[in-house]
Amino acid sequence: MTVTSEQRFGEFVAVRVHEGLEHVAELVLDRPKAMNAVSTDMARSIGAACDALAADRDVRVTVLTSSHERAFCVGADLKERNSLTDAELVRQRPTARAAYTGVLELPMPTIAAVHGFALGGGFELALSCDLIVADPTAVVGLPEVSVGVIPGGGGTQLLPRRVGAARAAELIFSARRVPGAEARELGLVDELVAEGEDRAEALALAGRIAANSPVGLRAAKRALRLGHGLDLRAGLEVEDSAWRSVAFSGDRAEGVAAFNEKRKPNWPGE
């Protein structure tokens, strides 16, 4: 797949656009010498890249990938953490949080392409996405309690929303690593594809999603995220609010017209 443009955010993060894949951005974790361990500089770059993507109305889907052949992301850079004083760790915390919330709060649908190790903060980056596509080499988990901390990138909140409270408790308390096939069975990942095909399959899925209304996609994501965990009545109010935000949009008018005229929609994106 030919890269038509690349924007670097610091040394370790890139955003790429590919020929023939319209309205899809690839957010690449690119610190291969450290298996994408998230240092302070890398966290800052992830946050900056997400800010840029969130402001780009041309991007309808973002795919989070890794440049490392054997790892998606092994989590926080513990070598760096070992060198920090307590005061430095306190100062570093907002930067680390901003990386995870940056991915979580992207307004368009997001897909993580996972192979190899996705542990701790690495798995939390994947959990922050709407969908996770993995291959059989994937090994996922939240092992933070084994080094005396807890998941700090959203894991204690995102994992129960995927697999339920009891299953999340077992996985977090035991700190165990889950191989790809079991991860698919437990719902830790959404699709398990052939080895080495996670990125290609995630990008292909992104392309199919991106063919739909950008206004509709963002509103649907908003309804799904804001309505989760609410009682039915409150959830339906969230859905109604999202529906009203698209019902009188240019995308709605174009979608209905294209359907009746039996042609491909030309979404105005507003």
Stockholm file with secondary structure:
# STOCKHOLM 1.0

chainA/1-270         MTVTSEQRFGEFVAVRVHEGLEHVAELVLDRPKAMNAVSTDMARSIGAACDALAADRDVRVTVLTSSHERAFCVGADLKERNSLTDAELVRQRPTARAAYTGVLELPMPTIAAVHGFALGGGFELALSCDLIVADPTAVVGLPEVSVGVIPGGGGTQLLPRRVGAARAAELIFSARRVPGAEARELGLVDELVAEGEDRAEALALAGRIAANSPVGLRAAKRALRLGHGLDLRAGLEVEDSAWRSVAFSGDRAEGVAAFNEKRKPNWPGE
#=GR chainA/1-270 SS CCEEEEEEETTTEEEEEETTCTTEEEEEECCGGGTTCBCHHHHHHHHHHHHHHHHCTTCCEEEEEESCSSEEECCBCHHHHHHCCHHHHHHHHHHHHHHHHHHHTCSSCEEEEECSEEETHHHHHHHTSSEEEECTTCEEECCGGGGTCCCCSSHHHHHHHHHCHHHHHHHHHHTCCEEHHHHHHHTSSSEECSTTCHHHHHHHHHHHHHTSCHHHHHHHHHHHHHHTTSCHHHHHHHHHHHHHHHHTSHHHHHHHHHHHHTSCCCCCCC
#=GC SS_cons         CCEEEEEEETTTEEEEEETTCTTEEEEEECCGGGTTCBCHHHHHHHHHHHHHHHHCTTCCEEEEEESCSSEEECCBCHHHHHHCCHHHHHHHHHHHHHHHHHHHTCSSCEEEEECSEEETHHHHHHHTSSEEEECTTCEEECCGGGGTCCCCSSHHHHHHHHHCHHHHHHHHHHTCCEEHHHHHHHTSSSEECSTTCHHHHHHHHHHHHHTSCHHHHHHHHHHHHHHTTSCHHHHHHHHHHHHHHHHTSHHHHHHHHHHHHTSCCCCCCC
//
